[in-house]
């Protein structure tokens, strides 16, 4: 309050502690009392009591009913970023041990990576980590539209993403590059000698699409370069599903080379060079800037990068 004596301001500040800040952070993120309570392992009635205390402290309703949902007030919207920053700063300052011994550490990490990255990199990386640090556990989440926001708000430890989707405010490290190849059924004799541009356009395609209709790098590139001249027969919402819709059909798919090579080894599929130039894909590891000096996060990063560096080049 403007003009209030210093001791009054101090007393108001002392009425809020880290537990209340954590609850406020959860309420601002979830916009739902029940989900916020579940997130902090509290009862709904306890979280309702916390919300009442927060409303009293800020002199604002914070969450107001609109129809059957709760919406943030302008004051609550303005609190999202600074409250999250406080939580992250406290966690980076007080919540991290100064040393990390992988042989004895007990810690949980959250990683976001596509099923493509999991298949060609993360599965081997986590096998390596399990041998060296048996006390570590991981939550590997799929990529999604809000994954950059999750990283920026410190809700995940590591993000593996195409280079063009990285956040400029947070550190990153190159993992690997990939190219693209066409995958077809091995019994499709019409493609025994390769695939022409005319065949590529005429055949039915299996394409990948992420949540909320977002497209991966190749789909964006192809639409910009060639428009919508392909005949899409199947849309798959996972890279690992794509070959299942090719075996026994005349369909084709354009897939990252590293993943396509694994498919061809495991299924009756044929690998073909694309009939047109295709872009290179660069995958990057990114983490929050406040966790740059976290020894646990740094060690896990080093293991993932080490596995990536052992991957053979592709052409």
Legacy VTK file of the C-alpha trace (Angstrom):
# vtk DataFile Version 3.0
C-alpha trace
ASCII
DATASET POLYDATA
POINTS 315 float
0.000 0.000 0.000
1.461 3.382 -1.027
2.394 5.475 1.968
2.229 2.600 4.455
4.940 2.603 7.118
7.858 0.173 6.562
6.859 -2.117 9.406
3.372 -2.603 7.899
4.847 -3.584 4.532
7.224 -6.009 6.253
4.406 -7.618 8.210
2.376 -8.149 5.050
5.384 -9.819 3.422
5.912 -12.072 6.440
2.337 -13.358 6.145
3.256 -15.314 3.026
5.738 -18.192 3.068
7.155 -20.611 0.523
4.318 -23.067 1.042
1.788 -20.389 0.140
3.890 -19.358 -2.854
4.027 -22.968 -4.056
0.253 -23.225 -3.700
-0.204 -19.939 -5.537
2.049 -21.198 -8.319
-0.056 -24.361 -8.635
-3.336 -22.426 -8.629
-2.096 -20.021 -11.292
-0.926 -22.894 -13.475
-3.909 -25.228 -13.047
-6.678 -22.619 -12.685
-8.517 -25.306 -10.771
-8.582 -25.879 -7.007
-8.915 -29.661 -7.255
-6.049 -30.110 -9.734
-3.836 -27.691 -7.797
-4.513 -29.683 -4.610
-3.639 -32.952 -6.362
-0.437 -31.429 -7.701
0.721 -30.549 -4.159
-0.751 -33.690 -2.563
-3.240 -31.673 -0.521
-6.945 -32.120 0.107
-9.342 -29.930 -1.842
-10.596 -28.311 1.368
-7.042 -27.469 2.434
-6.336 -25.857 -0.949
-9.588 -23.891 -0.686
-8.374 -22.578 2.646
-5.045 -21.613 1.101
-6.840 -19.787 -1.707
-8.831 -17.827 0.892
-5.578 -16.800 2.603
-4.051 -15.761 -0.713
-7.119 -13.721 -1.589
-6.852 -11.947 1.742
-3.142 -11.317 1.315
-3.409 -9.854 -2.208
-6.774 -8.183 -1.675
-7.916 -9.812 -4.930
-10.151 -12.773 -5.849
-7.328 -14.240 -8.041
-9.637 -16.954 -9.453
-13.229 -16.114 -10.371
-15.957 -18.412 -11.724
-16.892 -17.884 -15.374
-19.525 -20.382 -16.375
-18.342 -23.774 -15.151
-14.652 -22.880 -15.035
-12.358 -20.579 -13.068
-10.568 -17.695 -14.753
-7.615 -15.665 -13.502
-8.156 -12.040 -12.599
-5.799 -9.446 -14.160
-3.895 -9.359 -10.869
-3.450 -13.142 -10.958
-2.308 -13.039 -14.591
0.348 -10.509 -13.629
1.596 -12.823 -10.859
2.258 -15.889 -13.051
5.755 -15.031 -14.262
7.199 -13.441 -11.084
5.867 -16.179 -8.786
7.264 -18.903 -11.040
10.590 -17.073 -11.155
10.716 -16.937 -7.351
10.006 -20.672 -7.095
12.719 -21.447 -9.646
15.257 -19.175 -7.977
14.634 -20.710 -4.550
14.873 -24.202 -6.015
18.134 -23.361 -7.802
19.584 -21.755 -4.658
18.400 -24.016 -1.853
16.986 -27.163 -3.412
20.101 -28.511 -5.124
22.928 -30.381 -3.439
26.354 -28.839 -4.178
27.737 -32.230 -5.200
26.322 -35.091 -7.232
27.535 -38.669 -6.903
25.773 -40.736 -9.595
26.500 -44.000 -7.803
24.557 -42.966 -4.685
22.239 -40.164 -5.835
18.469 -40.488 -5.445
16.754 -38.026 -7.733
13.912 -37.741 -10.261
14.181 -35.954 -13.619
11.532 -34.929 -16.132
12.441 -34.994 -19.828
10.386 -34.070 -22.891
11.270 -35.880 -26.115
9.386 -37.204 -29.143
9.005 -40.947 -29.645
11.468 -40.573 -32.535
14.129 -39.148 -30.199
13.307 -41.753 -27.562
13.816 -44.526 -30.123
17.085 -43.308 -31.652
18.718 -41.702 -28.587
16.994 -41.604 -25.215
16.434 -45.352 -24.803
20.179 -45.962 -25.065
20.981 -42.891 -22.944
18.738 -44.093 -20.123
20.275 -47.584 -20.328
23.692 -45.990 -19.885
22.464 -43.857 -16.979
20.828 -46.848 -15.253
24.163 -48.663 -15.192
26.022 -45.691 -13.727
23.329 -44.149 -11.502
20.777 -46.797 -10.422
19.089 -44.393 -7.991
17.881 -41.984 -10.672
14.359 -42.121 -12.084
12.858 -40.411 -15.112
9.515 -39.158 -16.375
9.837 -39.077 -20.182
6.969 -37.040 -21.596
5.974 -36.679 -25.267
6.441 -33.423 -27.111
3.442 -31.103 -27.117
2.420 -27.594 -28.070
3.254 -26.081 -24.665
6.613 -27.816 -24.144
8.622 -24.593 -24.559
6.460 -22.980 -21.874
7.042 -25.991 -19.609
10.788 -25.492 -19.960
10.606 -21.736 -19.460
8.536 -22.204 -16.292
10.922 -24.838 -14.945
8.394 -27.668 -14.993
10.786 -29.981 -16.845
14.506 -30.543 -16.419
15.453 -31.247 -20.035
13.884 -30.782 -23.451
15.010 -32.420 -26.692
13.658 -30.427 -29.605
14.399 -29.466 -33.210
16.764 -26.504 -33.288
14.191 -24.136 -34.772
11.941 -24.589 -31.714
14.497 -23.737 -29.022
14.113 -20.816 -26.618
16.707 -18.055 -26.955
16.771 -17.342 -23.197
17.960 -20.805 -22.159
21.193 -22.729 -22.811
21.317 -25.552 -25.329
23.667 -28.117 -26.828
23.658 -29.827 -30.206
22.838 -33.532 -30.027
22.703 -34.888 -33.573
21.629 -34.246 -37.134
19.425 -36.387 -39.339
18.238 -36.585 -42.924
15.091 -38.029 -44.511
14.369 -41.167 -46.520
11.258 -42.654 -48.050
9.991 -45.918 -46.579
7.870 -48.333 -48.639
6.694 -51.907 -48.324
9.405 -54.363 -49.439
6.842 -56.183 -51.584
6.049 -53.074 -53.630
7.864 -54.119 -56.836
7.017 -50.832 -58.547
9.607 -49.182 -56.282
12.300 -51.860 -56.588
14.584 -49.475 -58.498
13.780 -46.327 -56.524
11.024 -43.741 -56.518
10.429 -40.986 -59.061
8.956 -37.559 -58.364
5.759 -38.598 -60.181
5.428 -41.752 -58.066
6.097 -39.788 -54.895
3.168 -37.485 -55.624
0.830 -40.202 -56.900
1.219 -42.748 -54.087
-0.694 -42.528 -50.814
1.302 -41.080 -47.917
1.445 -41.777 -44.204
2.290 -38.541 -42.381
2.953 -37.618 -38.776
0.977 -34.951 -36.974
1.491 -33.781 -33.410
-1.170 -32.626 -30.974
-3.352 -29.645 -31.864
-2.533 -30.136 -35.547
1.101 -29.005 -35.211
3.346 -30.483 -37.890
6.988 -31.606 -37.602
9.835 -29.968 -39.447
9.608 -32.026 -42.640
5.852 -31.517 -43.042
6.252 -27.766 -42.608
9.128 -27.689 -45.081
7.308 -29.754 -47.706
4.157 -27.639 -47.505
6.233 -24.474 -47.973
8.274 -25.884 -50.866
5.751 -28.039 -52.709
2.305 -27.139 -51.416
-0.378 -29.742 -50.854
0.262 -31.965 -53.865
0.618 -35.223 -51.895
-2.250 -37.631 -51.333
-2.374 -38.236 -47.571
-4.077 -41.533 -46.732
-3.148 -41.943 -43.058
-2.311 -39.406 -40.352
-0.390 -40.961 -37.449
0.062 -39.239 -34.098
3.305 -41.018 -33.308
6.406 -41.637 -35.400
6.587 -45.260 -34.255
3.092 -45.927 -35.630
3.936 -44.908 -39.187
5.473 -48.172 -40.527
2.447 -50.163 -39.356
0.385 -48.363 -41.977
2.910 -49.099 -44.753
3.545 -52.853 -44.477
1.340 -54.739 -46.947
0.204 -51.585 -48.776
1.357 -49.319 -51.601
1.661 -46.385 -49.195
4.912 -44.564 -48.492
6.200 -42.277 -45.729
9.054 -39.810 -45.521
10.787 -40.467 -42.206
13.949 -39.400 -40.396
16.789 -41.597 -41.703
17.950 -42.884 -38.309
14.449 -44.047 -37.457
13.770 -45.384 -40.957
16.895 -47.554 -40.758
15.578 -49.176 -37.587
12.193 -49.794 -39.207
13.796 -51.490 -42.226
15.800 -53.799 -39.953
12.711 -54.872 -38.007
9.971 -54.987 -40.683
9.507 -55.932 -44.365
10.189 -52.406 -45.572
12.392 -50.798 -48.219
14.473 -47.646 -47.802
14.465 -45.232 -50.768
16.247 -41.983 -51.482
13.756 -39.099 -51.831
13.199 -37.902 -55.414
13.875 -34.293 -54.369
16.338 -32.480 -52.095
15.240 -32.579 -48.449
16.311 -30.523 -45.412
18.525 -31.684 -42.568
17.028 -31.988 -39.116
19.011 -30.785 -36.100
18.028 -32.021 -32.628
19.092 -29.972 -29.607
19.143 -30.539 -25.844
17.899 -27.562 -23.822
17.552 -26.794 -20.113
16.520 -23.846 -17.932
19.188 -21.203 -17.383
18.728 -21.405 -13.587
19.665 -25.102 -13.729
22.828 -24.507 -15.704
24.966 -25.076 -12.588
22.840 -27.877 -11.133
25.357 -30.772 -10.859
22.657 -33.434 -11.258
21.164 -31.886 -14.378
24.665 -31.303 -15.737
25.639 -34.949 -15.223
22.504 -36.264 -16.948
23.105 -33.831 -19.814
26.635 -35.122 -20.214
25.443 -38.719 -20.503
22.846 -37.874 -23.134
25.382 -35.861 -25.144
27.941 -38.675 -24.874
25.490 -41.175 -26.372
24.553 -38.726 -29.113
28.220 -38.258 -30.021
28.559 -42.017 -30.521
25.759 -42.088 -33.092
27.096 -42.747 -36.624
26.621 -40.009 -39.244
23.842 -40.281 -41.792
23.576 -39.088 -45.349
LINES 1 316
315 0 1 2 3 4 5 6 7 8 9 10 11 12 13 14 15 16 17 18 19 20 21 22 23 24 25 26 27 28 29 30 31 32 33 34 35 36 37 38 39 40 41 42 43 44 45 46 47 48 49 50 51 52 53 54 55 56 57 58 59 60 61 62 63 64 65 66 67 68 69 70 71 72 73 74 75 76 77 78 79 80 81 82 83 84 85 86 87 88 89 90 91 92 93 94 95 96 97 98 99 100 101 102 103 104 105 106 107 108 109 110 111 112 113 114 115 116 117 118 119 120 121 122 123 124 125 126 127 128 129 130 131 132 133 134 135 136 137 138 139 140 141 142 143 144 145 146 147 148 149 150 151 152 153 154 155 156 157 158 159 160 161 162 163 164 165 166 167 168 169 170 171 172 173 174 175 176 177 178 179 180 181 182 183 184 185 186 187 188 189 190 191 192 193 194 195 196 197 198 199 200 201 202 203 204 205 206 207 208 209 210 211 212 213 214 215 216 217 218 219 220 221 222 223 224 225 226 227 228 229 230 231 232 233 234 235 236 237 238 239 240 241 242 243 244 245 246 247 248 249 250 251 252 253 254 255 256 257 258 259 260 261 262 263 264 265 266 267 268 269 270 271 272 273 274 275 276 277 278 279 280 281 282 283 284 285 286 287 288 289 290 291 292 293 294 295 296 297 298 299 300 301 302 303 304 305 306 307 308 309 310 311 312 313 314
